[in-house]
Amino acid sequence: MLPDPLMTSISTPAPELLDPTARTVGRHPLADGSGPTNARAAAPDVFGNIFIGIAGMIGAGKSTLAKELGDHLGIDTYYEPVADNEYLTDFYRDTARYSFAMQVYLLNRRFQQHQEIIWRGRSAVQDRTIYEDSIFAKMLAKTGLMDERDYRTYVQLFRNMSNFMCKPSVIVFLDVSPESSAERIRSRSRDVESKIELGYLQALYDGYQEFIESISKVIPVIRIDYERFATAGEMAEVIKREYLDASFLRRVTAFDPAR
């Protein structure tokens, strides 16, 4: 049986716990491309300091929604590290060989980005959260595309890193079917994604359903049928309504990201 990460703390540590000299973002080395694309005015007072995570399948439209929300709310927008991902081509060419390297690379990059959002202390929206990495790793191990020993190492690394992570204010989950995901992938015509098979997306979809059930016990999740999504303004209103609903917030400090 594949191991699951233990219930992990999601407290907010001081940045100096990771680097004693890094009391400000400007003095801490960050991954290339990890910074915000727009440093605008603070988010509307109704939100205060909000950290919005956009979650969803490959091709679900996370980047589009992140950009539109960032522009509409006037907050920093962080995108998934894709353009400069030096493992991406190799991963899709020989998934079994490069699965572990790919997952560790993404975990490291997303951890740096996640911490930058917290340390800057400004409202932000992030295209794909660090917690979703565990879905891909577990799915790769389940399907035999990642060695179980490598997966156990990944789990241990994720647990250790999670001790230094502060949870987002809310996660917006774009719920699309494996078939819709496949169609969206084809329509954007990225060469590295041309070999993604429907079976892979179906396994990934199942992983996302487990993930949402688990993470929603800790972090407020707004589940959106993307086919019915209209405008960023309307999406912002949905987030405001759910975020400000006290009954929607779960006052829990731990979760199992891969259960």
N, C-alpha and C positions, 0 to 999 in steps of 0.2 A: 504494500500500500504506500502511495506517495505521501511524504510528510507534508503537513501544513504548517505555516508559520504560527508560532504561539501568539496568544493574545498580546498585542504590543501597545506600548504607551504612545499617545499622541500629544505629548505635552509641548510647551514652547520653551526650548532651552536657549540660553544666551549664546549668541554667535561665537563668543570666545571659547565655548566648549569644543568647537570644531577647530578653531584656529585662534590661539591666545592673542594674536596681533590684529585680528579682524573684528574690530568693534564697529566698523562702518563698511558698507558695501564697497565703497571706493577703494578700500585698502585690502579687499579680499579678492583673490584671483578667481574669475568666473569663466565658465566655458564660453568659447566663441559662439556668438549668435544666441546667447541665453538671455540677453537683456530685453527690455520691453521695446516694442516697435513704436509706441506713441506715449510720450510722457505729457499728458494733458492735465487739465484742472482736476481737482479731486472729484470723486463720485458724488452724486446728489446726496444731501444730508440725510435723506430717508434711509439710505443704506449705511452711512457711516463708512467705516473701513471694511470693505467686503472683498473676499477672495472667492471668485467663481471658477469652478473647474468644469470643463466641458468633456464629457465622456461619450464613447460610442464606438461602433464597429469601424473598420477600415472603409473609407469613403462615405461615412455617415453625414459629413458636412460640418465637422467640428471646427475646422479652420475658418470656414465662411461665417459661422455663427459667432465665433470668438471675435473676429474682426468687426462684425456688425455691432456686437454688444459693446466692444471697446470704443468704437466710434460714437455710438449712441450715448453711452454713459460717460464718455470722456475719461476712461481709465486705461491703465497700461495693459497691453495685450502680449501674451507670450505664446509662441508657436512651437509645435513639436519639432525637434531637431531632425530634419529629413535631408535637406539640400546638401549638408556637409557630413552626412553619415557615411563614414568610410567602410562600414560593414554591409550596408544595405544590398548592394549588388551581389556580393558573395553569398549573403544569407538567402536570397531568393534563388540563386543558382544552385547552391548545395546547402539546404536548410539544416540537415542533420549535422553537418560538419561545423557550421558557423552559428548554430543556435545559442550556445552558451556565451560565446564572445559577443554576439549581438545583444543579448539580454543584459549582460553586465555593462556593456557600453551605454545602452539606453538608460539603465538604472542610474548610472553615474551622472549622465548628462541631465536627466530629469531631476535628480536630487539637487544638483547645483542650481537649477532653475527654480525649483520649489523653494529652496532656502533663500534665494535672492528675493523672491516675492515677499517672504516673511520679513527679511531684514530691511527691505526698503520701506516697509510700513505704509505702503500706499495701496489703494484699491486696485485690483487686477483681475483679469480673466485669463485662464490658461487652457490652451488647446491640448487636451489629454492629460490626465493626472498621473502622478507617480504610482498610485495604487493600482492602476490598470496594468502595469507591467507584470504583476503577479499572474494576471489572467493568461497572458501569452506564454509565460514560462511554464505554468502548470499544464496548459493545453499541449505545449510542445513535448513535455514529459509524458503525458497521457497517451499521445499518439506515437510515441517512440522516436520522436525527432530530437529529443534531448536525453542524454544519458542520465539515469537516476542519480548517480553520484554527483554529476554537475548540478542537477536540480537541487539536491540537498545543500550543496555549497551556496547556490543562489538564494535559497530560503534563509540560510544563516546570515548571509550578507544583508538581505532585505530586513530581517529582524533587527540587526544591529543598527542599520541606517534609520529604521523607523523610530528609534528612540530619540532622534533629533528632529522629527518632523512635526509641524503644527498642522492640524487638519484644516481644509478649506471651509469657508462659511457655508457653502452649498455646492452640490454637484448637479449639473444639468445633463441628464442622460438622453441622448438622441437614439431612440429605439427604432432600428430598421432591421428588416429580415435579412437572412443570408443572401437571398435572391436579389433583394434591392441593393445590398452591399456590392454584390458581383456586378450588377448593372452599372452602378456608380463608378466602380473601378474601371470598367471598360470604357465608360464615357470620358474619363479624364486622361486615358491613354498614357500612363506612365510605364515606360519600358520595363522597369524593375518589378512591376506588379503584374506583368502579363501572364505569369505562370501560376498565379494564385488560383487554386481550385475551389469549387463549391464546397467540397468536403471539409477543407480547411476552415472556410468561413462558417460552416455549420457547427464545427467544434468550437470555434471562437465565440459564436453566438451563445451556445450553451454555457460557456465560461462566463460570459457577461451577465447572464441571468443569475447565476450563482453569486457573482460579485455584487450585483445591485441588491440582492436580498441581504447580503452580509453587511455591506457598507452603509445601507440605509438605517441600520440600527445605531449608527454612530454619527453619520453626517447626513443632514437633510438632502434628500434626492428628489429632484423634479424630473419625472419621466415624461418625455415628449414623443408623441407620434410625429416623426419628422414630416410625414406626408401632409400633415395638417398645419405645419409651421407657417406663419405668415410673415411678420416683420419683426425687426429687432426691437422696436418700440413695444409691440405687444408681448414679446418675450420678456422684456425688462419688467413689464407690469406683472407678468406671471411670477417672475422671480421675487419681486417686491412683495406680492401678496403672500407667497409661501414662506419667504424668509422672515417676514415680520409676524407670522402666525406662531405664537409661543408654543402651541401644542405640536407644531411641526418640528421643533428643535429637540434633538435627543441629547440629554445631558449625560453622555457616556464618554469615557476617556480611553477606551480600548476597543480594538476590533481585530478580526482574523481576516486578512486580505485575500486569502486563497481558499477558504473553507467553502 
